[in-house]
Amino acid sequence: MIWLNTLIAQLLPMIPKSLVGIFAKQYIAGETLGQALDNIKALNDLKISATLDFLGEDPKNRADCQAAVAVYKHAIQEIHRQQLNSGVSLKPSHMGLKIDKLFCFDNLYDLLSHARKYTVFIRIDMEDVTLKEDTIDLYLKLKQEFENVGMVMQAYLRSAIDDMNRMIEQRANVRICKGAYYWEDRKIAYKDMRIINSSFTYLLEKLFLNHCFTGIATHDERLVFEAIKCIDKLGVSKGNYEFQMLYGVQENLRNIIRDHGHPIRVYVPFGKEWFAYAIRRLKENPKMVSYIFTNGIRRMLGH
Ligand SMILES: Cc1cc2nc3c(=O)[nH]c(=O)nc-3n(C[C@H](O)[C@H](O)[C@H](O)COP(=O)(O)OP(=O)(O)OC[C@H]3O[C@@H](n4cnc5c(N)ncnc54)[C@H](O)[C@@H]3O)c2cc1C
């Protein structure tokens, strides 16, 4: 239904931001760090680990990026102080990749050194394809020095198999997801969900076979089943994988996976810059898609 996502994206600007905000709230763990940490504590009490994301992917200048680094540093200290079972996730653009790659590297290096002191793991999210090569390059450089760093692979990319082979050589710590930047060109990304799912399971199996730690990031129960089959077939140990889900999505499935003894982590985003993140989530929500679709059509017709 990628065509539908594209249509929804065109309709979304017609929906007032305040209305989008009402629906977006379910996906955001609060605007402040304190609220997000309280939510992580609640997840930990349910035997679910977390990865904390400070929202923001469009910093205007270096000062914005440095402010984000400061927030992450404080968050890492608090995770340690409160003994929370949580890592952090961050976007390279938030660390300045669109401004200057070396500046971004320095920010990541600084944060990873800080996180290492507090034994906190940092995962570098993957954004749209224009940032992919630089993100992989930064990751591989940082991995030479740090154990506490992981990256993300998007199964919808046609380059995913080649990229994965590079990751395997380096024994990377990888989160696999379908990919959220649905506007990628057909030359770059698969558009057929059956192929994306097949790519996801192929990448998963190959990473398992090569003993790379793998985060299985999906809410798609078919993929959860494929992953469980693969874990069983290859005898993957619990220390070598975990399921990952987004805050506010498919909590029932999340609890079922946990109750069957699989490790599970939730991605917990917080902050005032929730709009871009929320739009990606709303377009993936089948109920919201139909809601936004009917409202968008009504507005276009002037009702
Ligand atoms: C922990 C985690 C980290 C991620 N990191 C990245 C990243 O770094 N880069 C990147 O490009 N993408 C990332 N993603 C997003 C991912 O690429 C997908 O866009 C997203 O997870 C939806 O894909 P899906 O596998 O859940 O399958 P889908 O086919 O989209 O969803 C399967 C089912 O899950 C339910 N569902 C899914 N999303 C929602 C929602 N928002 N609201 C309500 N129900 C929903 C629906 O029932 C749907 O039918 C991440 C996802 C997770 C879980």
The ligand as a MOL file (V3000), in Angstrom:
LIG
                    3D

  0  0  0     0  0            999 V3000
M  V30 BEGIN CTAB
M  V30 COUNTS 53 58 0 0 0
M  V30 BEGIN ATOM
M  V30 1 C 12.4130 -0.0860 17.1280 0
M  V30 2 C 12.2650 0.4600 15.7450 0
M  V30 3 C 13.2500 1.2840 15.2340 0
M  V30 4 C 13.1500 1.7760 13.9260 0
M  V30 5 N 14.1940 2.4950 13.3940 0
M  V30 6 C 14.1310 2.8770 12.1010 0
M  V30 7 C 15.2310 3.5120 11.4660 0
M  V30 8 O 16.2850 3.7570 12.0530 0
M  V30 9 N 15.0850 3.8780 10.1570 0
M  V30 10 C 13.9470 3.6220 9.4520 0
M  V30 11 O 13.8910 3.9360 8.2490 0
M  V30 12 N 12.8940 3.0440 10.0370 0
M  V30 13 C 12.9450 2.6640 11.3370 0
M  V30 14 N 11.8690 2.0430 11.9110 0
M  V30 15 C 10.5490 2.0640 11.2160 0
M  V30 16 C 10.3890 0.8880 10.2900 0
M  V30 17 O 11.2710 1.0060 9.1940 0
M  V30 18 C 8.9410 0.8290 9.7630 0
M  V30 19 O 8.6570 2.0230 9.0710 0
M  V30 20 C 7.9030 0.6470 10.8530 0
M  V30 21 O 8.3680 -0.1750 11.8850 0
M  V30 22 C 6.6430 -0.0370 10.2730 0
M  V30 23 O 6.9840 -1.2710 9.7450 0
M  V30 24 P 6.4840 -2.6710 10.3580 0
M  V30 25 O 7.6000 -3.6410 10.2310 0
M  V30 26 O 5.9500 -2.4740 11.7060 0
M  V30 27 O 5.3910 -3.1710 9.3350 0
M  V30 28 P 4.0160 -2.5440 8.8550 0
M  V30 29 O 3.6090 -3.4010 7.7200 0
M  V30 30 O 4.1130 -1.0710 8.6350 0
M  V30 31 O 3.0700 -2.7590 10.0990 0
M  V30 32 C 2.6470 -4.0370 10.5100 0
M  V30 33 C 1.4200 -3.8450 11.3720 0
M  V30 34 O 1.7860 -3.1700 12.5810 0
M  V30 35 C 0.8050 -2.2080 12.9460 0
M  V30 36 N 1.4180 -0.8900 12.8980 0
M  V30 37 C 2.5820 -0.5400 12.3010 0
M  V30 38 N 2.8460 0.7700 12.5080 0
M  V30 39 C 1.8060 1.2530 13.2370 0
M  V30 40 C 1.5000 2.5230 13.7680 0
M  V30 41 N 2.3170 3.5640 13.5850 0
M  V30 42 N 0.3720 2.6600 14.4840 0
M  V30 43 C -0.4600 1.6210 14.6840 0
M  V30 44 N -0.2210 0.3800 14.2090 0
M  V30 45 C 0.8950 0.1920 13.4860 0
M  V30 46 C -0.3300 -2.3590 11.9750 0
M  V30 47 O -1.2350 -3.2990 12.4980 0
M  V30 48 C 0.3360 -2.9340 10.7460 0
M  V30 49 O -0.5390 -3.6500 9.9570 0
M  V30 50 C 11.9800 1.4930 13.1760 0
M  V30 51 C 11.0010 0.6570 13.6910 0
M  V30 52 C 11.1360 0.1310 14.9500 0
M  V30 53 C 10.0740 -0.7950 15.4480 0
M  V30 END ATOM
M  V30 BEGIN BOND
M  V30 1 1 1 2
M  V30 2 1 2 3
M  V30 3 2 2 52
M  V30 4 2 3 4
M  V30 5 1 4 5
M  V30 6 1 4 50
M  V30 7 2 5 6
M  V30 8 1 6 7
M  V30 9 1 6 13
M  V30 10 2 7 8
M  V30 11 1 7 9
M  V30 12 1 9 10
M  V30 13 2 10 11
M  V30 14 1 10 12
M  V30 15 2 12 13
M  V30 16 1 13 14
M  V30 17 1 14 15
M  V30 18 1 14 50
M  V30 19 1 15 16
M  V30 20 1 16 17
M  V30 21 1 16 18
M  V30 22 1 18 19
M  V30 23 1 18 20
M  V30 24 1 20 21
M  V30 25 1 20 22
M  V30 26 1 22 23
M  V30 27 1 23 24
M  V30 28 2 24 25
M  V30 29 1 24 26
M  V30 30 1 24 27
M  V30 31 1 27 28
M  V30 32 2 28 29
M  V30 33 1 28 30
M  V30 34 1 28 31
M  V30 35 1 31 32
M  V30 36 1 32 33
M  V30 37 1 33 34
M  V30 38 1 33 48
M  V30 39 1 34 35
M  V30 40 1 35 36
M  V30 41 1 35 46
M  V30 42 1 36 37
M  V30 43 1 36 45
M  V30 44 2 37 38
M  V30 45 1 38 39
M  V30 46 1 39 40
M  V30 47 2 39 45
M  V30 48 1 40 41
M  V30 49 2 40 42
M  V30 50 1 42 43
M  V30 51 2 43 44
M  V30 52 1 44 45
M  V30 53 1 46 47
M  V30 54 1 46 48
M  V30 55 1 48 49
M  V30 56 2 50 51
M  V30 57 1 51 52
M  V30 58 1 52 53
M  V30 END BOND
M  V30 END CTAB
M  END
